[in-house]
Amino acid sequence: MLVIAAASYFFYVRSHKSASLTEKDSLLITDFVNTTGDAVFDGTLKQALAVQLGQSPYLNLVPESKIQEALKFMGKKSDERITTDVGREISQRSGIRVMLTGQIAALGSHYVITLNAINAQTGDTLATEQAEANSKEDVLKSLDSAASKLREKMGESLASIQQFAKPLDQATTSSLEALQAFTLGNAAHQKTDDDKAVPYLKRAVELDPNFAMAWATLGVVRTNMGDPVGGRDALSKAYALRDRASEREKLYIEGHYYDQVILDPNKATDLYLHWEQIYPRDTIPYSNAATTFSSIGNYQRALDQATQGLRVDPKDPYSYANAVFAYSALGRYDEARSLGNSALAQNIDSPSLRLALADLAFLRADWRDWDKQTSWGGESPNGALLTWWRAGGEAGLGKIKAARASTQKARELTLKFDLKEFAAAMTITEALADAEYGYLQESRAKLDQALALSQQPDVLGFAAQVYAVLGDTARSNALLDRTTHALPDNFYVANVVVPSAHAAQSLSKDPAQTIALLEKVRPYELGTGPRGITYDANFARGLAYLKLKDGTKAAAEFQRILDHRGVGPRDPQYSLAMLNLARARVLTGDTAGAKSAYQDFFAYWKDADPDIPVLLEAKSEYAKLQ
């Protein structure tokens, strides 16, 4: 009897230990086996289970990028059902220890849900849990209960489960149909097919207006597609409903609210760093923190965050793109190019990565690669974005006619998808370049065109800055008033848009006031910003010092732009910094240095349209130095 008791204890301990997971163990969730005949359970229960288990800081769910990579190597489609056999092969290829399978079956009017944790390498069962639902409406509650018990069997502490186990009907939705629509929309979003995700996500919030995570995902998708207004509205709804989400999803909602609605980089980075502490194996906080640090010009911190994201998930496309951008902004072009090419070699791709690679091609004057990158996306919102990127590069080189044609093409494609705010932003960007190049009448006409497309506050605030550059203070202030009234809590508007516009208004009358107003913007200089701050503050400050006849300080501002070419290589202000550096050197009496700067500008604009007003002015100024 003692021998039998000892043996029983041995096998109990062995079984108990085999079910427990370590930090290195990954967990792959397969698609449910659905024998009910009801399609509403297809994909939906897997998504619900992922939400429930995803609340746990203890469990390490396999990221979608790793699953997609394995499917490609297996010669299967990206939307392949992850059956038990397919899951087993993915696990064996990727070194995943645990596979979680689920089944739902009808038992009269009841439903039986079974969850199995399996050793994917040996096929041994590690833990099993079963629950019964009295009706279809109770299925999510029963699944929730079974998942919580399974978490305990797999080694998670009761304290952790109690803290991170909000019921599914509160963490997601009580509507199976809404969850089904969200599942399809979220799957498209994970594959960066945001335009395909929209109808599903809209359907999800129509079916359940209190579905917080569906609103949040819709907000991110709309923002990615160039619709900041639609994105802000959806994320604001999600934020109001954030208590109806799991702890992890609440962090997702709050983070995106801070960095896409009120645009407060300080709150956003604090939130993402906190998120990393709770869920260190999530890639989202690392990639979002990287983007936020880039927006305020802290590219080393951005690189650190992107690198950590790649350590967590070496296949994460967002971390790759963020790292490439950061390397470029730091002037480390070889590393940026190597990392970008490495991503493409692994079939890791995204619109943001293509933008980064396009900038690298521009920096190297590799026009074949430039054409390749800016042609990516085809007839889609992503294609419109890359075409607009191309227009910016053409404008930066003084190829105004080509830039206008590219902008028109991008605008037409954007309007095809009813993205009026994005089309308006493109038009205002074109108007700003026209204003800086001396096409004042054309700039005003384009501002009118943009405001006819959209009167949303983002558009008004951007237009206000260009009217300030044009010297139309009354129109600029009127638009600023409307912007601040519509967005009273917007950090970016208060700390960047308004002071930058007021600084531009003061330039011709009181350049010293321009410099004083720009002090508020200094913490965000050389950042990409929500709209693209890049060189705005340095450029305006340099112009103010020129007005004050302080050539030394003016030269320092323009040289700072030239020293940070990787931040915004296509920006027209980069090329104009060369010209204004020449003007600053004239003020200091450095004629040789001024001639050299003028020559640099002419060489950079060697293929520019010959009749650009600012180019004609530059040639006239240069002639006087001879």
N, C-alpha and C positions, 0 to 999 in steps of 0.2 A: 504493500500500500504506500509505503514511504517512497519507493522508487517511482511508482505511478504518479504520486503527488508532485515529486520533484520534476518528472518529465512534463507534466501538465503545466507547471509553473514556468519551465524553460520555454515551452512553445508559446505560452501566453506572452511572456516578456518579448520573445523574438517577434511574434506577430505585432505586438504593440509598438515595438521600435521600428518595424518595417513600414508601418503606416505613417510615422512621423516624418516630416519633411525638414530639410535644412535650408539655409539661405541660398545654397547653390542649386537647389532642386527647382526645376520649372514645371509648370502644370499646363497641359494642353487640354482645352475643352473641345470635344467633338460635337457634331450635330446630333440632336436627339433622334432616336428611333421613334417615329410617330406611327402607331398602328391604329389611331382613332379614326382616321379618314377625314379629319378636320384640318384643313391647310393652315388655319390660323396659328397652329402650334409650330409650324415649320420655321425654323430660324428664331422664332420668338422666345422659346424657352432657353435656348442657348444664350441669347442676349441677356435675358433676365438672370440666368445663372452667373454670367460673367459680371453683371452688376453686383450681385450679392457677394460673390467671392472676391470681386475687385475691391470691396470695402476693407478687406483684410490687409494689414501691413505685413502679415506673416507669409501669405501665399504669393508666389511669383508666377503670375499668368504669362504665358508665351505671347509676345507682341505680334500684332498682325503682320509686321514687316518680315518677321522670321518665318511665319507660315507661308507668306507669298513667295519668299525666296525658295523654300523647299518645294512648293508646288511647281515652280518654274523648272527646277532641276529634275523633277519627276515627269516633266512634259505634260502637266495638267493645266487646265484653265484657272484663272485667278478666282473664279466664283465656284470652283469645284466643292461639292459637299464633303465635309470632313467626316467621312464614315469611320467606323472603328479600324478598318484595314488601312485606310488612307492615313488616319491619325497615327497608327502604329508605325507606318513607314516614315512619316514626318519626324516622329519622335526618335526613331533609330538613326535617321540621317543627321538630326540636329542635336543629339545627345540629351533629349528631354526624358527625364526619369518617370514622370507620372502623367497618365492620361485619364481624364475624367469623362466617362460616358454617361449618357442619360437615356431613359426610355419613358414614354407615356403610353398607356394603354387604357382602353375603355373597359369598365366593369359594370355593365348595365348602364345606369345613369351616372355612375361614379367614374372617377379616373384614378389610376394607380401610377405614381411617379417613382422611378427607381434611379438612384445615382450610384455609380461604381467608380472608385479610384483604383486604377490598375497600374501595376509596374509595366511601363511601356516596353521595357527591354526583355522582360521574362514572361509577361502575360499574367503574372500572379495578381490576385485581387488583394488590395491593401485595405480597403474599407468599403462598406456598402451602407446605404441608407434608403429607406422606402417610406413613402407617405401616400395617403389616400385623400382625394378631394371629393367632396359630396356633390359638387356641380362644376360646370365649366368656369363659373365666376370665382370659384375657390382654388383654382389650379395654382395661381401665383402664390397664394398664401401657403399652400401645401409645399410647393417647391422651395419657398423661403425657409420653412421649418426644416425640411430635409437638408438643405444646404448648410444651415447653421449647425446642425448636428454633425454633418460630415466634416465641417471645419474643425470641430473638437476632436473627432476621430483621427484627423490628419495631424494633430499635435498642437493646434492653436490653443492658447490659454482661454479660460472662460472670461477673464477680465478683458482680453482683447476682443472677444466675440461680443460681449455686452456693450463695449464702447463703439465698435465698428460693425454694427449689424442692424441698420435701420431697415424696417420691413419693406419689402419690394413695392407694395402699393403706395408707400410714402417716398421711397427712394427713386421710383420710376413712375409707374402709372398702374391703375387698377384695370385699365382697358387693354385687353389682349390685342384688339385691332390697332389701337394706337401704338402699342409696343411693336407690333409687326411692321407698321409703316416706318417707325423710327429705326428698326433693325435694318431695313433696306436702305434708308437714307444714310445711316451712319456707315454702312458698309461701303457705299459709294464715296462718302467723304474720306474714309480711310485710304481709298485708292486715289485720292485727289481728284475724283470726278465730281467736283462740287456742283456743276450745273445739273447733273443727273440726280444729285441728292435732294435738291430743293423741293420738287413735287412731293416726295415721300415725307420729308420733314414738315412741310405745310399740312399734309394730310394728318400727320400725328398730332399736331397742335389743334387741328380742327376737331378731331375725335376727343381729345382731352386738353382743353385750354390750360389746365394746371400742370402739364407735363414739363417740368422745369428743364430737364436735360435736353428735351427735344427743342425747346426754345433756344437754349444756349448753343446747341449745335447748328441750328438754323442761323443764329446770329453770326457765328464764326464763318459759316459757309458764305453768307451774303457779303460779309466783309472781305473775304478772300476773293470774291468775284467783282470787287470794285463798287459795292453798294454799301457805303458806310452808314447811310441813314437807315436802311433796312436792317443792317447788322446791329446798329445801336438800339433800335426799337425792340428787336427780338431779345438781345442780351439784357435789356432793361427789364423785360417781362421775366426772364429767367432769374435775374437778381432778386426781384420781388418775391419769387417763388422758391428761393434757394433753400428754405427750410424743408421743402419737399424733395430733397435730394440726399444721396448718401454723402458721407464726409468727403470722400474723394471727389465726387461730382460737385459738391459745394465749393471746394477749392477751385475746381475748373471754372465754375460760374463766376466766382468772385474775382479770380485772376483776370479773366477776359473782360469783366465789367470795368476793372481798374485800367486795363491797358487798351481797351477799344471803345469804351463809353465815356468815362470821365478823363481818360488819357493821363492818368497820374502815374508816372514811372516809378516814383518812390513807393507808393502803396503796392504797385504791381510786383516789383522786385522783392519787397518784403514778403508778400504772399507766396511767391514762387519759391523763395528760399525756405520758408516755413513748410511748404508742401514737400520739398525735397527731404526735410528732416523726418516727416511722417511716412512718406512713401518713396524711399531712396531708389527704388527700382523702376519708377515711372520716368518715361522720357519727356513727357509734356512739360513739367516745370522747368527742366533744363533748357529745352528749345525755346520756350516762351520767355524765360529769363534772358537768354541770349539775345533774342529779338529786342527786348526792352532795353537792355544795356546798350545795344547798338543805336537805339533811338535817341539816347542821350550822349552818344559819342564815347562811351566807355568800351572800346573794342577789345581791350585785354580781358576784361571781365566777361564780355560776350564770348570770346574764344574759350575761356576757361569753362563756361557753362556748356557750350556746344561740345567741347571735348569730353566733358563728363557725360553728356547725353549719348555720345558715341560709345563710351565705355559700357553704359547700361544696355544700349541696343546698337550694335555696330552696323545695323542696316537702316537706321532711322533717317529718312530723306530730309526731314527738317533740320536735324542736327548737322547733316552734311552741308546743307545750304548755308546755315548760320556760320559754320566754321569757315567755309570758303569766303563768305562776305567779310568776316572778321579778319582773316589773314590778309585779304586785299586791302582793307581799310588800314591795317598796320603796315602796309607796304611790303608784305611778305608774299610776293606774287608767285614765286616758285612753289611754295607750300600750297597756296590756294589752287593753283592749276593742277598740281599733283593729286590733291585730295578730290577735286572735282572730277578729274579723269578716272580716279579710282572708283568713285560712286557710279559713273556711267558704265564702267567695265563690269560692275556687279549688277547692272540693270536697275540701279537705284536712280530714280528720276523724280523731278517735281518742277513746277513753274518757277519757284524761287531759286532753285539750283540753276535753271537755265538763265535767269536774270544775272546771277553771279558770274556764270561762265561767259555771258555776253559782255559784261564789263571787263573781264579779263582779256577777251579777244580785242576789245576796244583799246585797252591799255597797251597791248602788244602790236596794235595796228595789223592784226591778222584778219583781214577783211573776208577771207573765205570762211573762217570759223565764225566771224561776226554774222555773216549772212545765214549760216547754218543755225546759230543759236536764236537769232531774232525771227527766224521763220518757223520756229517750233510752235506747236499749238494749233496750227491750221485755222479753220473757220470756227473758232470757239472764243469764249471770254479770255482764256489763256493766250490764244493767238492774238487777240486784240491788245493784251497787255504787252506782249513781246514786240508787236509792231509799234506800239507807243514808245517802248524802250528804244527802238531803232530811231524813231523820230527825234528823241532827245539827243542821241549820239550825232545825228546829222546836224541838228541845230548847234550843238557844241562845236562842230567843225566849221560852222559858218555856211553850211549847205542848206540855206533857208528854203529854197524851192523844193528840194527833196524832202526836207523835214515837214513841210506843209502837206505834201502829198501823202506821206506816211501817217501823219496825224489824221488826215481826212479818212484814210482807209481804216485806221484803228477806231475812229469815232463812229463810222458807219457800221462797223462790225459790232461795236459795243451797243449801239442803239438797236441793232437787230435782236439783242437779248434784253432790251428794255432797261438798260443800265444807264439811266439819264444822268445820275450824279457822277458816274465815272466819265461819261462823255463830256460833261461840263468841266470836270477837273482837267481833262486832257486839253480842252480849249483854253482854260485859264493859264495852264502851263505854257501853251503856245503864245498867249498874250503877254506873259511875263518876259519871255525871250524877245518878243518883238519890241517891248518897251525898253529893254536893256540894249538892244541893237539899234535903236533909233527909229523904229517903225511905229510912231506914236498913234497915228490915225488907225492903222491896222490893229494895234493893240486894243484900242477902245471898241472897235467893231467886234472883235472877238470876245471881249467882256460882255457886250450886249448879247452876243450869240449864246454864251455860256449861261447867262442869267435867264435867257428865254427857255433854256433846257431845264433849269432847276433853280428853285429858290430855297433850297435846304440850307441850314446854317453852316455846314461844312463848306459849301460852295460860296456862300456869302462872305465868310471869313477870309477865304483864299482870295476872292475878288477884291476885298477891301485892301489887302496888301498890295495888289497890283495897281489899284487906283492911287494908292499912296505913292508908289514909284512914279506914276504918271503926273503927280502933283495935284490931283483932284482930291483935296482934303475933305471937302464937304461930302462927296459921294462915299469916300472911304469911311468917314465917321458914321454915316447913316447905316452902312452895312455892318460896321462893327457893333453898333448899338443893337441891331437886330440879332446878330450872332450871340452876343453876351446875354441878351434877354432869353434867347431860345436855349442856350447852354450855360446856365449860371454856375454850374458846378464843374465845368470842364477845365481841368488843370492846364491843358495845352493852350486853350484859347486865352486864358488869363495870363499865363506866364511866357507865352511865345508869340501867339498871333497878335494880340493887342499891343504889347510893347514894340514888336517889330514894325507893325503898321504905323504907330505913332512916331517911331524913330525915322521911318522913311518920309513921313509927312514933314518932319522938322529939318530934313537934310538941306533944303535950299535956303531956309530962313534962319535956322539956328543949329548949325552942325554940332556945336558943343552939346546941345540938348539931345541930339541923336546919340552921341556917345554915352551920355548919362542914361538914357532910356534902355540902351542895349546891355547895360550891366545886369539887368534882370534875366537876360537870355544867356548870359555867359556860361552857366552850368550845363547848358545843352548844346553848346557850339560843336560843330562838326558831327552832329548826330544825324542819323537818317530821319528821325522824327516820323510821326504819323503821315505827314505829307511829304517829308523829305527836306529837313532843315538844311542839311549839308553846309554850304558856305554862306548862307544868308547874312548872319550876324557879322562875320569877319569882313565880308564884302561891303556891307553898309557902313561899318565902322571905318574901313579903309577909305571909302568915298568921303566920309565926314572929315577925316584928317586931311585929305586932299583939299577940301573946301577951306580948311583952316590953315593951309599952306605948311602943314607939318609933314614934310616928305619922309622923314625917318620913321615916324610911327605909321604912316600910311603904307610904306614899303613893308614894314613888319607884318601888317595884317594881310597884305596880298601874298607875301612870301609864305605865310602860314598856310594859305590855301594851296599854293603850289607844292608845299612840302607834304601835303596830305591828299595827293591825287587819287589814291585808291578809294577815298570816301565817296566821291561822286565824279568819276572820270568823264562822264558825258555832259556834266552840268555846264551851261553856257558861262557861268560865273568863273569856271576854271580858266577858260580861254581869255576872258576879259580881265582876269587877275594878271596875266602877262602884260596886257596893254597898260593897265593901271599901275603896275610895278614900274614900267618905263616912265610914266608920268610922275610918279613919286620920286624917282631918281633924278629927273630933271629939276625938281624942286630942291633937291639936296646938292645940286651942282655936279652930280656924277654923270657927265655927258657920255662917257664911254659905256658905263653901266646901263644908261638909258637906251643907247643905240642897240646894245646887245639884247635888252628886253624887247624892244620893238621888233628886232629881227627874229627873236623866238616866236613872237606872236604871228608875224607874217609867215614864218615857216609852218607853224601849226595850222594856219588858215590858208595854206597854199592852194587848196582846191575849193576855197570858199567862193560864194557868189560875189562878183566884183563890185556890185553896186550897193552893198550894205552900208548904211550911213556911218556906223561906228568904224568900219574899215576905211572909208574915205577920210574920216577925221584923223585916223591913226597915220595914214600915209602923208597927209598934209603936215601933221606934227613932226613926223620923222624927217620930212624934207627940210624943215627949218633948222634941224640939227646939223645938216651937212655943211 
